[in-house]
Amino acid sequence: MAATDTTRARPPGTPPPPERPAGAPARPLIGLGAAARMLRPVRARLIACAVLSAAAAAAGVVPFVAVAEIGRTVLTAPGAAAAAPAVWAWAGAGAAGAALRLLLLGLSTHIGHTADAEMLHHLRVRIVRRLGVLPLGWFRAAGSGEVKKAMTDDLEAMHELFAHTLGGMAGAAAALLAGVGYLLSVDPRLALITLAVPLLSVLAYRIGMRSSSPHAARLLAAEGRISAASVEYVDGIGVVKTFGGTGERALGRFDAAMREHTGAYRAWAAENRTTSAVNRVLGSETAVLGVVAAAGLGFVAAGRLGAADLLPFLAVGIGLPTAVAPALVHGAHGLRTARMAAGHIAGLLSRPPLPEPERPRRPRGHRVEFDRVTFSYDGAANAVEDISAGCEPGTVTALVGPSGAGKSTLAALLPRFHDVTGGAIRVGGVDVRDMASRELLASVSPVFQDVVLLRDTVAENIRIGRPEAGDDEVRRAAKAAQVHDVVMRLPHGYDTVLGAGGGGLSGGERQRLTIARAILADAPIVVLDEATAALDPDSEAAVQDALAELVAGRTVIVIAHRLHTVSGAHRILVLDQGRLAESGTHPELLARGGLYARMWRAQYDGDRA
Ligand SMILES: Nc1ncnc2c1ncn2[C@@H]1O[C@H](COP(=O)(O)OP(=O)(O)OP(=O)(O)O)[C@@H](O)[C@H]1O
């Protein structure tokens, strides 16, 4: 007997994957009230889907009841003529039940899938809208992994719930109630005996699963290590091979994780062997048949049950447990997974957005002023502290300092990747937090060294700077950034589609493409993170020419790693451990003989070595 067709159950007797035991890293499990609020847009349809699925499953029991009742009628009626009307009536009822089941199941599946599509669309839109208002710094930290997980794994778990699990569980419960109700009406004693067998099977399963939790924990941990080792191997193999390695160490870790997993799986399976066997035996039709036949024939022999009354237990009772048990067991597991996924999505949706001013102010000019700027990532240590400096339009201000000094952090605070925790950053006399974020981002063009190119044409990659720009403007920007000739050598020129990593272009060329983007954007303030990777002299010269074009007439803040590239800057801010150690022009700082002079000597000697 099939409880419902919307259930994707495993073969009977197969235990579901281990549940996350106590102590293993847990994901937030959303409360039922919060889950109901999240599902509000499709709540009515989900209820309709579950009700229809339940009705379909109940109707699906009718043909089995009809077969049993026809048998009882034929065996107990005085003659064929007397039995005929009841036989025809039950045959009709059976056929009607089968047809109704088909109709209701079709309707339930349709409504379930529409609700599924609408809910997933609704959640995707909410996630994307929330991403649009989250601080950009969040994406740079842990965000991308979290977004990927929410958009793929979590939504997939929710899809399983809407499209399959809810309907499946409602159907299984209804089939169970309808079947048990019918059997109780025939003979309560034998009905309870029939039910006792699968109930014992579930009990044995629960007891067995509880005792195996240490192995389940080991198995889950081993699965985690396999994932981590595969990601590490895939991410690192390029670097390892570049240095002539074969990735054997990473492969070794992957191999060890696999072996640990196999060992844990064996131990888990051995622990569950008996439970699983008991579960399979007690949950099988044969076990139910054996018990029902023995008990039923005993009742018949003792004169407590008519022989014909055995038929309902054979027709309905035997198939019932195996039809509904997997749907209920796996449904409970699916429900838990979906609640975890919903909890994760709810966490993402409740992340605080970047605050927008109620009455945005417009800057007067494009002077940038850092006023006692302090910022901490974790609320404990300050990544930058008490930094004050002014950057005039038409000048270049360089940020230099040892690794970890706070250069990138200070630069990222200007376009509000994060908000300062102390002091203020002003553009044209207006605190950046009082500017509309659209206006701020239109005023500041960040050019970071981690070049991000989209899987799109060269022209569209440049046009990100100003989506409404015409083809001529795109070409002019590319020419100014010294990348036009490179583009013309590509197979389809500006229509060549680039890979996600900008495949086909060298590091210097990719950088010039992003400079073209910034030139096209024409923002009056440019924040530039100079590339750390050494380019060949031709590329370096071309990038420097492109930059010269970009910085002309703008307020430019450049993070410099190689000091000779900023020796001509109007002002150099030297950061050390988050603080402003010294500032001045290149000759002034050299004459001062401080940190900058030491760094210059170290780098100059290093370059010559
Ligand atoms: N997302 C982050 N979360 C927590 N701490 C961070 C984060 N980014 C940077 N830091 C810390 O803030 C401090 C300043 O880092 P920052 O990247 O700004 O320095 P930097 O001078 O740009 O270094 P580099 O030259 O190596 O890029 C460092 O101690 C760093 O570890």
The ligand as an ORCA input file, in Angstrom:
! r2SCAN-3c Opt
* xyz 0 1
  N      37.999     40.930      8.522
  C      38.801     41.040      9.589
  N      38.408     40.579     10.779
  C      39.190     40.689     11.882
  N      40.401     41.275     11.883
  C      40.854     41.758     10.716
  C      40.096     41.675      9.517
  N      40.805     42.246      8.515
  C      41.966     42.672      9.077
  N      41.990     42.395     10.397
  C      43.068     42.728     11.358
  O      43.187     44.136     11.414
  C      44.547     44.528     11.471
  C      44.877     45.451     10.300
  O      44.770     44.688      9.110
  P      44.873     45.353      7.666
  O      44.530     44.320      6.676
  O      44.080     46.603      7.658
  O      46.419     45.700      7.613
  P      47.285     46.108      6.345
  O      48.204     47.147      6.824
  O      46.410     46.443      5.190
  O      48.063     44.757      6.065
  P      48.626     44.155      4.666
  O      49.697     45.080      4.185
  O      49.198     42.835      5.086
  O      47.465     44.042      3.751
  C      45.362     43.254     11.451
  O      45.684     42.939     12.797
  C      44.434     42.225     10.884
  O      44.700     40.951     11.398
*
